[in-house]
Amino acid sequence: VDPALTGTTYEVGPSHAYKTIGSVHWTSLKEGSTVRIHNEDTTGGNPTTYHEYFQLAAQGKRTQPVRVCGVPDSRGNLPVIDASNSTGDSSLRSKSVVYAAITVGAGGWAGLYTGTWNGPQYLIVEGLKVQNAKAPYTYTAPSGAPGVKWDGGADCVRQFRGMDTVVRGIDAFNCGNGILSDFNANNGYLAVSNSLYEGNHLHNNGVAGSYSGHQFYI
C-alpha cells in the first residue's frame, strides 16, 4: 500500500473485512483509495476465485489515483475474477454489465467531450486474472435476474468513458475480447484518452467464426 495515498484501503478476501468484491462501496470510492483483492490460497494450485463482475468509475487525481490491485499468493499466482455464474453490485447499469467482467470508466454510449472533463479519471486496474466473459456463460443481473447470457463479444476488461487510466499485469483468458477500449463516435463522442496498457497476458480470447472478437481491441 502506497503511504502517499490518502484514501481508504479496502482489503477483499475470505479472511478480510470485505468478503466479496461486491461488498466494496464502489460508487463511494474517493481519490487515493485502493481496493486489494487477495488470493489466499496456500497450496499454489487453487487460487481464490471471485465469481463477480465490477466497475471502477471513480474520479482520482494524478497524485491520488484510485487503484484496484490483485494480491498474489506466495508463488505469485493471481486472484481470479471469473465471469461465469457471476454477480455484481445492484447499483451497476445493465449497459455496463453485459459487456465486461471489469469495466473501467463510466458505462453506456453517451459522453460528449467538450473540452472540460469531470468524469472517471486517474484509474488503475492491475494484477488480476480475468476469465470467461463470453457466451454461453451467464451472470446474475444487477436487478437480481439470474441466468443472463454474456454478450458474445464481452470483454475481460473494457474501457468506456475515462481518461488517464492504467491496465497493467492482467491475465485475460477466454473472453470475447481480452481487453477492449471503445471510443465510439456514432452517437456523440465517447471520450477515452491517455491510456496505458502494460505487461498484460492475453490468451485464448475471441469467438470462433467471428471477425469482431480479438485478444486486444482498441
N, C-alpha and C positions, 0 to 999 in steps of 0.2 A: 504494500500500500504506500503510495507516494505521500509523505507527510506534508507536502506543499499543497495538496488538495484540501479544500476547506469544507467539502460536502460530507454527507453521511456515507459510510461504508456498509453495504448490505452483504452479509455472508449467507449464501444459499447452499443447502445440502441437508441430508437426512439428520445430521447431528447438530445443525446450526439453527439459529433463531428463525430463519426463513426456510422452511422445509421444502417449498416449491418455488419455482421461478415466478409463478402467478401470484404468490403472496407478497412480492415486492410491490411497492406503491409506484408503479411505472409512470403514472401521469403526474406524480408529485416530485420526481427527481429534480434536484437543484444543481446548479453549476458546481463542479468539483466533486460530484458524487461518484461512487464506484460500486458496481454490483459484481461480486466474486462468486462464480458458480463452481462448486467443488466436485472433483472426482475423489470420493472417499474410499474407493476400493483398495484393499491391501494385498490382493492376490496377483495383481498385474494382468489379469485376464478377464475381468468383469467390470468394466468402468461404470461408474454411476451414470444412469441414463434417465433423462428427463423427457417424458412424452408430453412436451409442451411447445407452444409457439409464443413469440413475444414481439413487441415493437418498441424500439428505442427512438423516441421523438422529442427528446428534451432539448433545451437550449443552454449550451455551455458557453464558455469564453475561451479565448486562445490559451490563457494561462490556467484556466479551470475547466477543462473538458469534462464531459460526462462519459464514463467508461464502463463497459461490460467486459469482464475477462474470465476465462476459464482458469481454474487452479488444478493442474495435473496431479496425478499420484507421484510417488517417489521415483517411478520409472519414466515419467514424462508422458504417460497416457492421458489424453484429454478427456474431460467430461463430454457426454454425448447429448445432443439435442436431437431427438427422434420425432419426426412429424407424424409418424403412423400412430393412430389412435390417440391423438394429442388433444390437449385442452389449452385454453388461454384465458386471459383477463376478460371479464364481461364488458369492460369499457371499450374494447377494441372495435373498430369499424369493420364490417364484413368485407369491404373492398380491400382493406389491408390484409386480412387474414387469408383470403383464398389464394393469394399469390406467393406467399413465402413463409418458411419456418421462422426466419428472423427478418423483420422489416426495419430498416434504418431510415429514419426521417418520417415525415408525415405521409399518410396514405392517400389514396384517391387520385383523381385525374385532373384536378384544378390547382392553380397556383401561379397566377400571372406575376412575373417578376418585373417590377417597375423601377428597379434601381435601389430600393430600400428593402432590406431583408430582416424579418423578425420571426422567421420560422426556425425549425430544428437546425442546430449548428454546433460544431466542435464536438463531434461524437466519435467514440472509439469502440469497436467490437473486435475482440481478439481471443485466440486460444481456445476454440471450441470445435468439436467435431459435430457436423450438422448433416442429417441424412433423411431420406425417404419423404421429401416434399414433392409428391407427384401422384397422379392416379396410377393404380387403383387404391392407394392408401387413403384413409379417411381421418377426419378430425371432428371434434365436437365444436360447433359454432359458439361464438360469444353469447348468443341468445340461449344456449343450452341444448339446441337441436343436435342430436347425435348422428354419426354415420355420414357426414357430409364429405363427398369425394373431393380430394385436392384437384385443382386445375391441372390439366395435362402438362402445362408449361410452368408449373410452380417452381419456385427457386429455393435453394438452401438459404441464400442471403440476397435480399433485394433492397436496393436504394431507391426510394421515391424522392419526395421533396426534401432536400437537405443540402447544406454547404459545409465544407471543411470537415470531412469525415475520413476515418481510417478503418479499413477492414484488413486485419492482419492475423496471420497464423491460423486461418480457418481450414479445416479438413472438410471439404464439401463433397458428399458422396450420395449418389443415387437420387438426384433430384431432377426435375425437368430442365432446369438450368442450374449450374453450380452457383455462380454469382452473377447477378444482373443489375445493371444501373440503367434506369429508364428515364431519359429525357424525352417526353412526348409532346410535340408541338401541334398535334392535330386539333386540340380543343384548348387553346391558350398555351402557356408555356410552363412546363414542369421543371422547376429550377433545380438542377443538380450541378454543383460546381466544387472544384478543389477537392478531389477525392484521391486517396492514396490506397492502393491495394498492394500488400507486401507479404511475401513469404507464405502464400496460401497454397494448399494442395487440392487440386480439383480433379476428380477421377470418377469414371463410371456414371457421369451425368448425361442427360439427353433423353430423347424419346424416339424409339425405333420408328422409322418411316416418316419422321417429321423434319422439316427444314428449319424449324424455329426453336429447337432445343439445343443448347450448347453448353460446353464447360464454362465458358466465360463470355458474357453477352453485355456489351456496352452500346 
